[in-house]
Amino acid sequence: MLDSLLTSNQPEMYVVDLASDADFLGRSGHSRNVEAEVDGLRRLAHVFAQRPELILQELTEVTMSLCSAESAGITLEELDREGKSQFRWIATAGQYKGFLGAVLPREYSPCGTCLERGRPQLFRVSQSYLDLIGVPALPVTDGILIPWEAEGTRGTIWVIAHDARGAFDREDYRLMQNLSDFAAIAVRHQQQQEKLLVQAKTAATDKLANRLAHQINNPLQALVQTLFLLEQGGPDSAALCRQATGDLARLSGLVKELLELHRQD
């Protein structure tokens, strides 16, 4: 039903294979700024090398600039708590910048259709459609969706116009095809970095826990010995009692630290 809705060219939402759309193929090409394109790719390479955590946002900004779009973004497919597929906007720029982190269901989504078909899509979304799904956003008068995938992780990269009907051409499509590969690499790189950080944290936590466990053993043994001497009685009972109190305080502090460490995990 969804697919028939999308292909019926209703005014609410229009999603069609870009390579087979006569209107898109017939558009005259815009003049290209080769120097700007080279500079954009240089920016991406620099950020990827120096600040990889910022690469997705930089990629979105570069894509929007080079395609003269009014909005651009990268969408990641993920599973919700019930195991259902949904889309998260992990990078946004332009008029849609405020939707960073937004989550949309797979159903009734151009991104979902793009991934189902596995091909670049040309799409439009009317204001009435956005009102229907409760998204307070500007309509999409012209847009390109490019699917990307990296080792089981997938999503889309997209550019949007909010006023012009024929804003993008085949050169924009060519550029986005190249940038979609960059998006896949960047997302996969970030996921690997997050995994390594978790592993490093786990290793560090285990090391600290072992150190604390060893430290706990020292005041514990001292406390046991002091309590044994107290049971024997004698003139040093008051001093032994103070020592036992100190050992107990040390032991209590270390146990508290160990419990807090596990609570953070």
N, C-alpha and C positions, 0 to 999 in steps of 0.2 A: 504493500500500500504506500509506504514511504517513497519507494523508488518511482512509483507511478506519479506520485505527487510532484516529485522533483523534476521528472522529465515531461510533465504536462505543460510546462512553461506558464504556469499560473503567475499572476503578478506578485504573489506573496514571496515566493522563492524560486529561483531559476538556477539550476546546476546542470551543466552540460560538458561533455568532453571537449577540452579546448582545441585539440588537434582536428576535430571534425566540425567545429562551428564555423559556418560560412562567413558570418559577420566578422568574427575575429580574424580569420585567415585573409579576409579582404581589406583589412585595415592598412592604411599606409603607414610605413615605418617612421618613427620619430628620429630626429637627428641624435646621434650618440656622442657623448663626451668621453672619449677614450681616456683622456688624462684623469677624469673624475673616477672612472671605473678602476683604473690602475691604483689611484690613490686610495680608493675604498678597500680594495683587496690588501693593500699595504697596511692600512689601519687594522684590518682583521688579523693579519699575520702578527702584527706588533702586540695587539691585545692578547691574542692567543698565547704568545710567548711570555708576556710580562704579567698579565692579569687574567688568567684563564677563567676565573669566576665571573668576569664581566663579558665574556665573549658572546653570549646569546643576546644580550641587550645591544651590544655593539653591532652584531650581525643584523639585528632588526633595524637599527638606525641607518646602517649603510644600505640595506635593501630598500627602505623607504625613500632614501635620498636618490639613489641611482635610478629608481623606477618612477621618480616624481609622484609617489603615492601620497595620499593623505593619512593613511594608517597602514601599519604593517605589524606582523607578529609571528610567533612560533607557537604551535599548539602541540602538546604532548598527550598521547593516549595513555590512560591509566585505569586501574580498577578501583571502584569505590568499596566501602566496607562490606557490601553485599556481593561483591565479585562482579558487578556490572561495569561495562566499559563506559568511561566518561572522558572528557577532554579538559585539560587545564592549560590556560594561556600562560606560558612560562616566560614570555618576553613580548612586550608590546611597545609601540611607538606611535606618535601622531595623535589623531583625534581619539583613538582607542587606547591611549596609554593608561588611562585610569582603570582599565579592566585587567591590569596585571594580576595574575593569580586567580582570575575568575574560572569557575568550573561549570561546564555545560554538559548535559546528557548527550549521549551518542545519537539518540533518536532526533529526528527533525534537524539535523545538523549538516551543513555543507561539508564540514571536515569528515564526518562519518561517511558520507557518500564518496568523498574523494578517496578515503582509505579502502572502502569496499570495492571501488572500481580500480584502484591502484594506478590511476592515471591523472595527469594534470587536469584541472577543471576551471572553467570560466563560470563565475556565479554572480548573482545579484540577489539582494534581500531588501524587501520593501519595509517601510515604516510600519505598515499594518502587521506584517509578520513579526517584527520585533516587539510590537505592542502585545501581540497574541502570546508570545512566550515570556513576556514580562522583562525584557532587557531594555533598559533606557539608553539606547545608543542611536547614532545616526544611521540612516539606511546605507546600503551598499549599492551604488549605481553601476559599479564595474569592479571585478575582483578576480585575482588569479590565486588558485590553490595548488601547491605542489606537494605531493606526498614524499616523505623520506622515511628511511628505516635503517637501523643499526643494531645488529645482533639481537633481534627480537623486540627492540624498542622502536616505536614508530610514532609519527605525527605528521604535521603539515607546516609549511611556511607559506605565508600569504601576504598579498598587498591589496589595498582597497582604495577606491575613489568614492567620494560621497556626493559628488555633483556631476561629474562628466560620465557619459555613457560609454565612450570608446577610449578610455584613458590609457590602456595598455596595448602593446603590440607584440609581435613575435620576438623582437629584441629583448623586451622585458622578460618574456618567457625563457629565452635562452639564458639570460643572466640569472634568473631565479633557479633554473635547473642546476647551474653551477653552485649557487648558494645553498640549495637544498642539500647537496652533498656535504657542504661545510657545516650545515645545521646538524646533520646526523652525526658527524664526527665530534662536534662540540658537545652535543647532549651526551654522547657515549663517554666522552672524556670526563665530563663533570660527574657522571654516575660512577666512573671508576675512581675518581678522586674522593668522592664521598665514601665509597666502600673502603678505600685505603685508610681514610681518617677513622672510620669506625673500627677497623682492624687494629690500627695503631692505638686507639683509645682503649680497646679491649686488652691489648698486650700490656699497655701501661697500667691499667687497672689491676690486672692479674699480678704484675710485679709489685705494685704498691700493697696489694692485699697480702702477698707473701711476706713482705717486709714487716707489715703490721702484725701479722700472725706470729712472726719470730720475736718481735718486740714484746708482744703480749706474754710470751712464754717466760721472759725474765722476771717481771714483777709478780707473775703468778707463782713461780717457784719460790721467790723471796717471801711472798705472803704465806705460803704453806709452811715454810721453815719458821717464820716468825710466830705463827699461830701454834706450831708444835712447842716452841720454847716457852710461850706463854702458858701452855697447859702444864708445863713442868713447875711453874711457879718460881719464885726467887726475888731477890732485891731489885732486879732490872726490869720488872714487869711494866712499870710506867713508860720506860724508854722503848721497850718492845711494842707496847700498845701504840705509841706514836709512830713507830716504824711501820707497823701493820696498817695504820690509817693512811700513811703516805703511799705504801705499796698498793693499797686498794684504790686510792685516788688515781694513781698512774694507770692501773689496770682498767678502771672505769673509763678514763679518757681515751685509751687506745681502742677499747671495745666500741665506744661511741663513734670514733672516727671510722672504724671498720664498717659499722652498720650504716653510717652515712654514705660511705663509698658504694656499698651495694644498693642503697636506695637510689643513688644517682643513675645506676645502670638500669 
